[in-house]
Amino acid sequence: MKYKRYVSEFEQFLNQYKEEHPNVEAEQRRGWKIWWDHRQDLDELDRQRQDSVETKPYYYG
């Protein structure tokens, strides 16, 4: 006896959306590479941390 796998309404929606818009996943990967997959300049990050001014816990006073 073969059982059907449960597919939620949300998963059905996503599957249908991906079928209708085949470029979505490629655009997601492209955006991920632009914003996250790049080398960090650790020296620059350290300079930024040293140059930043600590925010007071309550600054509306």
N, C-alpha and C positions, 0 to 999 in steps of 0.2 A: 504494500500500500504506500503510495507516494503522497507526502504532505506538501501543501502549498506553503511557501514562506510568507509570513505576515509582512505586509508593506504598509506603513502608516500613510495617512493622507499627505503629510508633509513630504515624505520620501517619494510618493507618487508625483507630487507637484514638481519636486526637484528633477526627477527623471524626465518628466515631460518637458520641463523648461530646458534641460540640457539637450534634448532631442531637437527642440525648436531653435535653440541658439547654440550651435556646435562650437562657436569660437569663445564661449565664456571661460572655459577652463584654461585655454591658452592665454587669455587676457589676465586671468588671475595669476598664472605663473609669471607672466611678464611684469605685473605689478609687484609681485613678491620680490623678484630679482631687482627691480628698481629701488625698492625701499628697504629690503632686508639683506639680500645676498650680496654684500660688498665688503671689502676690507675696511677695517677700522684703523684710524690713525691713533694709536694709543697715547702718543705724546700730546697730540691735540686734545684728546679727551681729558688728559691730566691737567693741561693748561686751563681748559674750560672749568674744571672742578675747582682749581685754585683761584681763578678769577671771579667765581660766582660769589654772590653775597647771600648769606643764610637768611631765609625768610622767617620772620617772627611768627610764633604760633597763632597770634591773633593780631592782624594788621589793620583792623578797622577801628582802632581806638585812638 
